[in-house]
Amino acid sequence: MFVKDTLLPLLNEQHISYTLYAHEALGHGDIDIELPDMKGTILKNLVLTNKTHELYMFTLPLEYRADLKGLAQALDVPRFSFATVSDLAFMGIPPGHVSPLCLFNDLGLKVHYVQPVELDNFSLVNCHPLDNHFSIDIQRTDLESLVQETGHTITKVSGAIKA
């Protein structure tokens, strides 16, 4: 099971460039605290489930709102609801610590990973390295390569966000 202290050495071993920032705990997209001067577009991650209990992680820029109806239509799945803490327990990641890097802990590939096509407009992104007291700036393409290294595919959809 990966945690921040085992994930960051993996990034170093793979020669993936990142900048690490320490800050107060962040969660649920609330940024009411003073953050370091991070350069990457801050990402938020929604973990969703549908009627058949499939799990989806939807990663989008913080300043956008998810259109869950549009997302469900784009994926051709029944409507979504938010996953519960118990739905995520198998990844060993508490609420507020979720990021695409959590997929390293999804050995059974239970989570479908989804991004809006608009995320391709951002070259440098910012996410938690499995601990919401820290953030990393990382190239979006490196983050996507890491997701694919976990065995997950990236589904990119249109019509799933609002500015």
N, C-alpha and C positions, 0 to 999 in steps of 0.2 A: 504494500500500500504506500503510495507516494504521499509525502508531506512537503512543505516548503524546503526543508533542509535536505531532502533527497532529490527534489525536483531541480533546484538550481544547479547542483553539480552535474546533473544530466545535461542541462542546457550548455554548461561550460564544456563538457566532454564533446558535445556535438558542434562546438564552435558557433553557437547561436548567440548573437550579440543582444544584450538587453541592458536596461538601466533599472536598478532596484531602488525603490523609494520606501521609506518607513513613514507611517502616519498613524493617526488614531484609527480605530476600527471603523470600517465603512460597511454598510450593508443596505440592501434593498434600494439602491440608487439614490439614497439620501446623501447629499453633500452639504451638510450644515457645518462642517468643520473646515478649518484652514488646511489646505492640501499643499504639498510641495509643488514646485513649478514643473509639473509633468508635461512632456511634449506630445505624447500620443493621445489619440482620441479615446476617451474613457468608454469602456464597454460595459453594458449590463447584460445579464444572462437570466432569462426566464426559463424555469423548468416546468414543463406543462405535461399534462396527461390527457388522454381521451377516454371515451366510453369503454374501450377494450384494454385500458390500463397500460398502453404503450407510453413510453417516456420520450419527450422531446426537449432538447436544450436549444433555445432560440437566442442567439447572440446579436445584439444591435448596439449602435452608438447610444450613449446615455441621453443625448439631447433629443432622440426620437421616441415616439410612442409606438408600441406594438399594436397592430390591428389583428386581434386574435381571430376574428371571423375571416378576414382576408387570408391569414396564415393557414387556417384550416381549409379554406377553399383551394389555396395554392398547392397544398399537400394532398388534397382530396381525402381528408380524414374527417371523422365526426368532430363536433365542436370541442374546444379545449377547456380545461380547468387547470388551476395551478396545482402542481404536485405538492404533496405533504412532506414533512420532515422524514417520516418513515419511508416514503418512496425513495428517498436519497440515501438512506442509511447504509446501503451496500457499498457506497463510494467512500464512506468515512469522512464526509465533508459536511460540516455544520451549515445551517442556513446563513447566508451572508458571505460565505467563502467560495461560492460557486463561480467557476470560470471554465472556459474550454479546456484548461489544463486538468480539470477533474476527470476528464475522459481517460486519463492514464489509469485511473482506478476503476474504470468500467470494463473489467476483463471479459465479461460476458456480452459486451456490445449491446446492452439493453437500451441505451439512450441514442435516439436519432439526433444528429447534429445539424442545425439549420441556421443559415445566415440570410439576411436580405441582400439582394444584389447590390444595393447601395453601399454596403460595407466595402466593396471593391474600390470605392472612391477614396479610401483612407489607407495610406501606406504604413503609417506608424500608429499602433493601437496600444491601449493600456488595460491590463487586467490583473487580477489577484494571482499570485503564485501559490494557491492553496492556503492562503492565510490572509484575512482581510485587514490585517495591520500593515500590509505591504502591498505594493503595486509594482508592476514592471512595464516599461515601455518596450515593445518588441515589434519587429516588422510583421505586418499582417500575414505576409506570405510565409514567414517562419512559423507563426502561430498555426496557420493552416497546415503546414507540413507536419508539425507536431501532432495535430489532431489526426491526420491521416496515418501517422506512424502508430497510433493507438489501434488502428484497424477500422476506425470510423470513416464513413464517407461524409462529405460536406454537401448538403443540399442547399442550393441558392435559389431563393424565391423572389418573385415580384409581387407587389400589392400587399405586403404584410406589415408596412410601417407607415406612420404619419409623422410629418415634421412638427 
